[in-house]
């Protein structure tokens, strides 16, 4: 399972505005810093594109299945836009 983690210091968003072009209005994009565990010694910093200015809470997440598509060649890939993540619910075991 691919694990994405958002640390408490990353519970904020940054924004950038794309200017209007070809008669289309400009738009504001919101982003949040997260870290993905790709199997190496350390997690890798990444940027999550957000639908709105509300950031994800600190915690561990995985990629939502709706973020994948099967391409024209039958291969699995992530959608270019609209990456969705969902919380990882871990049950604590007590002995």
Helices and strands as residue ranges (DSSP letters): E 3-6, G 8-10, E 14-18, E 27-37, E 44-50, E 59-63, G 65-67, E 68-70, E 76-78, E 85-87
